[in-house]
Amino acid sequence: MISLPTGSRLTLRSGSTWSSNIEPDRREEHLLADIKHSDTMESIMTSISLMLAVENAPTAAKWYRTALGATELWSLGYVVGLTIEGAPFFFYEATDKGFPSPGVIDQTTVRVEVFVDDPDSLFEKTIAAGAIGSGDGIEDLPVPLGIHHQGAFTDPFGHVGHVGDRSPFQRFPN
């Protein structure tokens, strides 16, 4: 059940509003109908993101702004929230309590995957910003669902990243 305090209004990104004055048993129906006819569905969908351990969060954020075109959402100094074309991710300064940075343990446990319309340009930008490319740069990889255009790099903080096209987002027939 969706509820708001009496007399309050919720404004959706579409600009429409929903009022708590709607009968309680019809509120969710009204809100979901409004959302269905707006561009706000993504704002209520589940998101999976990542928080990367780094030695210096502001330095890592600066590099990702330069190399991947990230936009800063907010910064508390030791933790920074960023987004790339609406996909949020975070940097947190490493701790000795189970959250070390790849530079300290000399390995990584996560691979950053960035899917874009023009992976060649973004890959070139990461290399120009100081990432270390691996393999033959960006290449067409035969996979069970077709060809995936992708390149791998390691950022200056030890995280492994891949930049590729959006082909993995297609449903694969069983």
N, C-alpha and C positions, 0 to 999 in steps of 0.2 A: 504494500500500500504506500503510495506517495503522499506525503503530508507536508504542509507548510503552516506556520503559525497563522492564526486567524487574522484576516485583513492584509496579509502579505501577498506579494506577486513575484513570480519567477519570470525573468526575461530571458528568452532563448537567443542564441546568436543570430537567428533569423530576424530578430526584432519583435517577434510576437510575444505576448505575455500570457501567463496562466494564472488565474486567481484562486485563492483559497475559498472564495465564495461559491465555487461550484460544489454541488452536492457531493459529500464525501465518497459515496459509492460510485460516482461517475468521474472523479478527478483523474484517475490513472487513464481511463479511456480517452478523456479529452486531451491530456498531455501527450499520450502516445500518438494520437491522431495528428496533433500539431507537429510533433517531431517527425513523423512519417512524411509530412508534406513540407519539410524544411531541409536545410543542409546541416542539421545538427546531429544526425544519427551517430557520426563518429565521436562526438563528445560524450556519448553515454556508453560506448562500446568498451569492452575490456582491452587494455593495452598491456603488452609485455615490453619491458624496457631493460636496460642494464645499467649498473653502477660499476665503474671501473676504478680500481685502486691505483693511485699515482702518488709520487712523492710530493708534487706541488700542483694542486688543483687549478689555480689560476694560470699557471704556465701551460698545462695540458689543454685547458679551455681555449687559451689563445691560439695554440697550434691547431686545434680542431676548427676554430673559426676561420683561420687562414687556409688550411689544407682541404677541409670538407665543406666550407661555407656554413658552418654551424652558427646558430643565433643563440646568444645567452638569454635564458629565461630569468635567472637569478643567480646570485653568488653570496655565500656566507664566508668566503675566504677558503675554508678547509673543504667545503663541498660546493659544487657548481652544477646547476641544471642548464642543459642546452637542448636544442632541437635542430634537426636537419629536416627541412621540408615537413614539419609537423610531427616528426618522430622524436620523442624525448629520450634523453639519456643523461647520465650523471657521472661526475668525477668526485671521488672522495679520497682524502689524503690517507694513505696506507697506515695501518696500525700493526702492532705486534701481537694483537689478540685475534688472529685468524683472518686478517684481511691485508695480506702483504701485496706489494706491487710486483709486477713481473720482473722489474729491474733488480729487485732484492733477491728473489728466489730463482732467477734466471730461467723462468718458464712462464707460460701463460695458461690459464684454464678456460679462457673464453676467446671466441673469435668474433670480432666486430664485422658484421655483414651490412653493407650499405647498398641498397637497390635503387637505381636511378634510371632515367630515360637515356642519359648520355654517359655511360660508364667510362668511355675513353677519356673524355675531358676531365672528369673528376679524378681518375687514376693519375693522369699527368700532373694535375694540381697537387696531389698528395706527394708525388715524387719531388716536384719542384720545391715543396715546403720542407723537405728533409726526410721523408719516409724512405725506407729501403725496400725496393721492389724485389719480388722473388720470381723465379721461373723466367718465362719469356715475356714478362709484362702482362698486358691484358690479352686474352686469347679466347677463341671459341672452343668450348669444352663439350664433347658429346656426352650427354647424360640420358638416362632412360626416358625423360620427357622431352627430348629434343636437343637443341644447342643452347648452352648457357654461356654468354659473353661475360667474362670475369677476369680480374687480375688481383693478385695478392700483394700485400705490403706489410711491413712492420713499422709502427709509429715510433717516434723518438723515446717513448716511455715503455717500450717492450711489448705492447699489445699487437697481436696479429689481426690484420684487417683484410677484408675482401671488398672490392667494388665490382658490382655486376649489374646486368640488366634485370628487368622484373620477371623474367621467364619462370623462376621458381614459384611465383604467386599463382600460376595457373593450376587448376585442378588436373590431376593425373588420373586417367581412366584405370580402373582395376582390371 
